Amino acid sequence: METTKKRQWKLGSFREFTNEAGLRALFAEFLGTFMLVLIATGGINPRIIATLGSNADLFNFSTSFGVGMTVGLMIYLCVDVSGGHVNPSISLMFFLDTQISFVRLVCYIVVQFGGAFTAAGLLWGIGDFEDLPEFSPPTFGDFAVL
């Protein structure tokens, strides 16, 4: 009869990040999340959306494809260094599956939020938000089939 193993969560230590490998893992998570937010959020520009007209379907496809490729590329580049989480929810899942320690979870979440906010700040800083055309995000009624 097969017995199930009880999961043991690990606390970990901040000493994991005092060497080069630990710092590289944190930087990989920062950079991966930074690039994801930069490409995903920066690709959806209200000025471009306002001028689309009949090309909206092609724009939606290319934006979705670009975000998907960015996620795949960031995971591919970061997987050997840090595990390629690139998202706090994925880091939480790895912690709940007892694959990373609690300290690693907290450090990853901090640098992932740092990367996301840095990318958002960069986009805000380089964006020109004066005289934007009137733009309203889609509502659930816009997606009605019938």
C-alpha positions as CSV (number, residue, x, y, z in Angstrom):
1,M,0.0,0.0,0.0
2,E,1.4,3.4,-1.0
3,T,1.7,6.0,1.8
4,T,1.4,9.7,1.0
5,K,4.2,12.0,2.1
6,K,3.2,14.9,4.3
7,R,4.3,18.2,2.8
8,Q,6.9,20.1,4.9
9,W,7.2,23.8,4.1
10,K,10.7,25.3,4.5
11,L,11.4,28.5,6.2
12,G,14.7,29.1,4.4
13,S,17.2,31.8,5.1
14,F,18.2,35.2,3.7
15,R,21.7,33.7,3.3
16,E,20.5,32.1,0.1
17,F,20.8,35.5,-1.5
18,T,24.2,36.6,-0.2
19,N,26.1,34.8,-3.0
20,E,26.2,35.4,-6.7
21,A,23.7,32.7,-7.6
22,G,21.1,34.1,-5.2
23,L,21.5,37.6,-6.4
24,R,21.2,36.4,-10.0
25,A,18.0,34.7,-9.2
26,L,16.5,37.9,-7.8
27,F,17.7,39.9,-10.7
28,A,16.2,37.3,-13.2
29,E,12.8,37.6,-11.5
30,F,13.0,41.4,-11.5
31,L,14.0,41.5,-15.2
32,G,11.4,38.9,-16.2
33,T,8.6,40.7,-14.5
34,F,9.9,44.1,-15.8
35,M,9.9,42.9,-19.4
36,L,6.5,41.3,-19.1
37,V,4.8,44.5,-17.8
38,L,6.8,46.7,-20.2
39,I,5.7,44.7,-23.3
40,A,2.2,43.8,-22.1
41,T,1.2,47.3,-20.8
42,G,3.3,49.3,-23.3
43,G,1.8,47.5,-26.3
44,I,-1.7,48.7,-25.4
45,N,-1.4,52.4,-26.3
46,P,-4.6,54.5,-26.3
47,R,-3.3,56.6,-29.3
48,I,-2.9,53.5,-31.4
49,I,-6.2,52.0,-30.4
50,A,-8.1,55.2,-31.3
51,T,-6.7,55.1,-34.9
52,L,-7.3,51.4,-35.5
53,G,-10.6,51.3,-37.3
54,S,-11.0,48.1,-39.2
55,N,-7.6,46.7,-38.1
56,A,-8.7,46.1,-34.5
57,D,-8.7,42.4,-34.9
58,L,-5.2,42.3,-36.2
59,F,-4.1,44.5,-33.4
60,N,-5.7,42.3,-30.8
61,F,-4.0,39.2,-32.3
62,S,-0.6,40.8,-32.5
63,T,-0.8,42.2,-29.0
64,S,-1.9,38.8,-27.6
65,F,0.8,37.1,-29.6
66,G,3.5,39.5,-28.4
67,V,2.5,39.2,-24.8
68,G,2.5,35.4,-25.1
69,M,5.9,35.3,-26.7
70,T,7.3,37.7,-24.0
71,V,6.0,35.4,-21.3
72,G,7.5,32.4,-23.0
73,L,10.8,34.1,-23.6
74,M,11.2,35.4,-20.1
75,I,10.4,32.0,-18.6
76,Y,12.9,30.3,-21.0
77,L,15.6,32.8,-20.1
78,C,15.0,32.7,-16.3
79,V,14.2,29.1,-15.7
80,D,17.8,27.9,-15.1
81,V,18.6,30.9,-12.9
82,S,15.5,31.4,-10.7
83,G,12.9,28.9,-11.8
84,G,11.2,31.4,-14.2
85,H,8.3,32.3,-12.0
86,V,8.0,35.9,-13.4
87,N,4.7,36.3,-11.5
88,P,3.9,36.3,-7.7
89,S,1.0,33.8,-8.2
90,I,3.4,31.3,-9.7
91,S,5.9,31.8,-6.9
92,L,3.1,31.2,-4.4
93,M,2.2,28.0,-6.2
94,F,5.8,26.8,-6.0
95,F,5.8,27.6,-2.3
96,L,2.5,25.7,-1.7
97,D,4.0,22.8,-3.6
98,T,7.0,23.0,-1.2
99,Q,9.5,23.6,-4.0
100,I,10.7,26.9,-2.7
101,S,11.2,28.2,0.9
102,F,9.1,31.0,2.5
103,V,12.1,33.4,2.5
104,R,12.6,32.8,-1.3
105,L,8.9,33.3,-1.8
106,V,8.9,36.7,0.0
107,C,12.1,37.8,-1.8
108,Y,10.7,36.8,-5.2
109,I,7.5,38.6,-4.6
110,V,9.3,41.8,-3.5
111,V,11.5,41.9,-6.6
112,Q,8.6,40.9,-8.9
113,F,6.6,43.8,-7.6
114,G,9.6,46.0,-7.9
115,G,10.1,45.0,-11.5
116,A,6.4,45.6,-12.3
117,F,6.3,49.0,-10.7
118,T,9.6,50.0,-12.3
119,A,8.2,49.1,-15.8
120,A,5.0,50.9,-15.1
121,G,6.9,54.0,-13.9
122,L,9.1,53.9,-17.0
123,L,6.0,53.8,-19.2
124,W,4.4,56.6,-17.3
125,G,7.5,58.7,-17.6
126,I,8.0,58.3,-21.3
127,G,4.2,58.4,-22.1
128,D,2.6,61.5,-23.4
129,F,-0.8,61.6,-21.8
130,E,-1.8,65.1,-22.9
131,D,-4.6,65.5,-25.4
132,L,-5.5,61.8,-25.5
133,P,-8.5,61.0,-27.7
134,E,-11.6,60.1,-25.8
135,F,-11.2,56.4,-24.9
136,S,-13.3,54.1,-22.8
137,P,-12.3,50.5,-22.1
138,P,-14.6,47.7,-23.4
139,T,-17.5,46.6,-21.2
140,F,-19.1,43.2,-20.9
141,G,-21.8,44.4,-23.3
142,D,-19.2,44.7,-26.0
143,F,-18.5,41.0,-25.8
144,A,-22.1,39.8,-26.0
145,V,-22.7,37.1,-28.6
146,L,-26.4,37.5,-29.0
